[in-house]
Amino acid sequence: MRKLLKIEDLLKANTYPGRGIIVGKSQDEKSAVIAYFIMGRSENSRNRVFVDEGCDMRTKAFDPSKLSDPSLIIYYPVRVNGNKTIVTNGDQTDTINDCLNIGKTFEDALRTREFEPDEPNFTPRISAIAEFNGDDFGLKLSILKSSGGDSRLCERFFYEYDKPIAGEGRFIHTYECDGNPIPSFDGDPEPIEIKGDISEFSQNLWNSLNEQNKVSLFVRFISLESGKSETVIINKNK
């Protein structure tokens, strides 16, 4: 039996995982689970909130007067396209959405993108998509990152999970840990436990993130029976 990691242990042991995506199935088997969090070290990165737009979710400057560079911090992390939900850490959300609209795939879209141009970190682009079919769903994740910090070569990794198991998720994040430059995530998406209802799961995630660096959290449970969703957004800036 696969050993599952506790998300609280992973987060509490890492002061700066950066931005993170979790996708999986609830403990009671009734819901698909999607979570996305952002962290920040600079004033520009910390000056953000998540804004619910119904099916979609976007980032917004908390104090517009302090917004110095919107290019990598203002975007739609979550978009819904028919029976698919997309979640990413950047504007590749729209690249994926646009490609789906013309009959192309998640993979097609991400082969047109690479890591972020924020030298020397070259922050990875992490992405996921959940596709619902009847009373179940499949998941895909991806990470695009520089090869050993070399800006000339992009490494592209894709992962596919046909039928997620109850109480199990996959966790992928941008950084291994804090640093200067910040080291990119290494390895495959981490298998984690998903426990509790949306309230318990959300609070556990939020409370486990580093207090100084956490900025915002989005969690959505999507009913596999009705397709209806429940969303929790927590912003440090209020």
Secondary structure by P-SEA (a helix, b strand, c coil): cbbbbcaaaaaaaccccccbbbbbbcccccbbbbbbbbbbcccccccbbbbbcccccccccccccccccccccccccccccccbbbbcccaaaaaaaaaaaacccaaaaaaaccccccccccbbbbbbbbbbccccbbbbbbbbbcccccccbbbbbbbbbccccccccccccccccccccccccccccbbbbbbccaaaaaaaaaaacccccccbbbbbbbbccccbbbbbbbbccc
